[in-house]
Amino acid sequence: MANAGIEFDVPSLMAEARQRTEGLEDFGSGPFVEPLGIFVNSLARDARLNPIGQHIARERALGHIVNRLHYVEDRKTFPGIADERIVKPIFIIGFPRTGTTILHDILAQDPANRAPLTWEITYPSPPPMTASFETDPRIARCEASFPPIDERRIAFKAMHPMGAQLSQECVVMMGDAMCTPLFHNQFRVPSYQDWVDRDADWRSVYAFHRQQLQHLQHRHKGERWVLKTGAHLWGLEHLLETYPDARIVFTHRDPVKSLTSYASLTALVRTMGSDEVDRAEIAEDWTGRLERVLANVLRLRAEKSWPRAILYDVMFPDFVQDQFAVVEAIYRAFDLPMSEEGARRMKAFIADNPQGKHGIHRYSPEEYGIDPAVVRQRLRPYIQRFDLRPE
């Protein structure tokens, strides 16, 4: 892929990454270069990028390459990183657009909980330090990296809050393993996503995810990690193999609302880099992919047990009705103490972030060619398993 002097292939990306990292070349163990090639090839073949989109995609790839190199190098510079223990991490997972982001942000207010923040995920090297965690210059650098405020960014914030010091998703961290559904959300890369769905080595993704958490907590610890992304649906079994004592919050909602909202988000994000965005194609594509992922998750939950893990289901209508009551229920389910300060901060965050604070996200199934009856039939086993009512 090339446009107006933009070089976008694996060799040119590698050369640029070496320059940005002053010669680093060690990507550590596990697949990285091969999936990078799959992503780049899919961008060239499938993505329909305009010149701005080509620049965005190139910088997206370079950011993850540079981060990977720094994670591996920092592990040599700070050998104590490898000794860090990850104990009973909390993961929020579920269908897209089921309240996971706001729940994650609420839980992150408890001083006992350690959530990865956008700035430290964007620029993880060197490992962040407690003494400068609120003043690190990478915070301002991250804020400056956001695109200028325009109608699309305002619309995006109505769907998904943005900020350097807000909690960030594991789906972004997975990019540093070059295996993440995020890429197919941001760009039209179906052949890459086919690889993610069918052939990716999720065991290696979670092995590196654990290294990332060790890195981030090495000089700035909390009592427990609070993490989130719907992308964990793709690798749930391997998540539980890597973190056998995980605490998992599984959020659920009428899938018609989830899919329509996610199609709307995906369409908006893709318009930032492409002049050809097919809303109906997006909805149908992700419906099929999520249908397969959910079928596998239901099978895993029915057939396997993880004696040291705890799974707790949260229904979206309950969460909307009383967010703090759901938080209290999660703490009880996981036998977590709640301090007065933690409760105060979480309640204050809830009060300061009412639904619609950044605008109302409006969408309808018809805009995306979604037939609610068809979706509910295709996802009938999931709907019946959790008694999900139409919204």
BAVEX-211015 format. One record per residue (C-alpha): residue in one letter; y, x, z. Coordinates in steps of 0.2 Angstrom, whole numbers, plus 5000, padded with zeros to 4 digits. Layout:
<sites>
aYXZ ...
</sites>
This chain:
<sites>
m500050005000 a501750074995 n503450004992 a505150104990 g504450264996 i503350185010 e501750275012 f500450165020 d498650235020 v497550315033 p498050495029 s499950465029 l499750375045 m498750515053 a500050645047 e501550535054 a500650515070 r500250695072 q502150735069 r502650605082 t501450675095 e501850855092 g500150895084 l498950785094 e497350745085 d496050695098 f495650505098 g494250515111 s492650435110 g492250265102 p492750195084 f494550215079 v494850295062 e493550185053 p494350015060 l496050085056 g495450105038 i494749925038 f496449855044 v497449955032 n496349905017 s496449725022 l498349735023 a498349805005 r497149674999 d497549515009 a499249525018 r500449475004 l501849575014 n503649595008 p504549755010 i505049715028 g503249665032 q502649825025 h503749915037 i503249805052 a501449835048 r501650025046 e502550035063 r501249925071 a499850035066 l500850195070 g501250135087 h499350105091 i498850275084 v500150365094 n499650275110 r497850315107 l498250495105 h499350495121 y498050405132 v496750535127 e497950685130 d498650615147 r496850605153 k496750795151 t498450825159 f498050705173 p496150725177 g496350615192 i496450465180 a494550465177 d494250445196 e495250275197 r494250125202 i494549955195 v493949825208 k493849635205 p495049625191 i495649445187 f495549395169 i496449235162 i495549185146 g495449025136 f495948945120 p497648985113 r499148895120 t498248835135 g499548895148 t498849065150 t500549155147 i501449065161 l500049075173 h499949255170 d501749275173 i501649175189 l500249275196 a501149435192 q502549385205 d501349415219 p501649595225 a499849615228 n499449585209 r499649715196 a499949655179 p500249765164 l502049745158 t502649755140 w503649915141 e502150015149 i500949945136 t502149985122 y502550165128 p501150205140 s501350395141 p501550475153 p500750355166 p502150255175 m502650295193 t503050185207 a504650275211 s505350235194 f504450085189 e505949975189 t507150105181 d506050195169 p507050235153 r505550165143 i506149985149 a507749995139 r506850075124 c505649935124 e507049805125 a507949885111 s506349885100 f506349685099 p507049615083 p508849545082 i509049375089 d508949245075 e508249075072 r506449145071 r506649245087 i507349095096 a505948985090 f504649115095 k505349125113 a505148935114 m503248965111 h503049135119 p504349225131 m504849405127 g505449545138 a505049725142 q504749685160 l503649525157 s501749535158 q500849585142 e499249535135 c497649635134 v497549585115 v499049705113 m498049835123 m496549815111 g497649875097 d497450045104 a495550025101 m496049965083 c495049805087 t496049655091 p496349475084 l498149505086 f498249585069 h497649425060 n498849325070 q500349435065 f499749475047 r498549385035 v497049505036 p495549395034 s494349535029 y494849635044 q494649485056 d492949455048 w492449635054 v493249595072 d492149425072 r490549505066 d490349685067 a491549765079 d490949865094 w491649765108 r490749875121 s491850025115 v493349915116 y493049875134 a492650055138 f494350105132 h495149955140 r494550025157 q495250195153 q496950105149 l496950015166 q496450185175 h497950265166 l499150135171 q498650125189 h498550315192 r500250325199 h500750145201 k499350045210 g499149865215 e497849775226 r497049705210 w497349685191 v497949525184 l497549515165 k497549395151 t497149355133 g496149225124 a495449375114 h494249405128 l493349255121 w492749375107 g492049505120 l491649405135 e489849475138 h490549655136 l491949615147 l490749565161 e489649715158 t491149835160 y491849735175 p490349655183 d491449595198 a492749515187 r493649355192 i493849245177 v495049105175 f494548995160 t495948875154 h495548725144 r496548595134 d496348465121 p495848585106 v496948485094 k498448535103 s497848705106 l497448735087 t499048655081 s500148755093 y499248915088 a499448885069 s501248855072 l501449015081 t500449115068 a501449035054 l503049085062 v502549265066 r501849295048 t503549235040 m504349385048 g503449495035 s502849385021 d503649265009 e501949175006 v501349085022 d500048945020 r500148835035 a498548735031 e497548895027 i498048965044 a497448815053 e495848795044 d495448985045 w495748995064 t494848835068 g493248905060 r493449075069 l493748995086 e492348865083 r491149015081 v491849105096 l491748955108 a489948915103 n489549095108 v490449075125 l489648915129 r487948995125 l488349145136 r488849025150 a487248925149 e486049065146 k486649205157 s487249235175 w488349375182 p487949375201 r489449475206 a490749385195 i491649225198 l492149105184 y493448965188 d493948835176 v495748765175 m496248605165 f497848615157 p498448445162 d498148495180 f499148645178 v500648555170 q500648425184 d500748555198 q500748745194 f500748805212 a499348695217 v498248775203 v498748945209 e498248905227 a496548835220 i496249005211 y496649105226 r495348995236 a494049015222 f494249205222 d494449215241 l496049305240 p497349305254 m499049235249 s500549315258 e502149225262 e503049345251 g501849315237 a501949125238 r503849135239 r504049235224 m502749135214 k503648965219 a505349045214 f504749095197 i504048925194 a505648845199 d506648965188 n505548935173 p505348755169 q504448695154 g505648705139 k506848835147 h506848935131 g506848775120 i505548655115 h504048705104 r503848555092 y502448535080 s501248405073 p499448415066 e499948345050 e501148495046 y499648605046 g498348495037 i497448465054 d496448305055 p496248275074 a494548175072 v493848325061 v494348455074 r493648355089 q492048325079 r491848515075 l492248565093 r491248415101 p490048525112 y491548615120 i492548455122 q491048365130 r490648515141 f492348515149 d492748325147 l494348365137 r495448215134 p496648195119 e498448235123 
</sites>
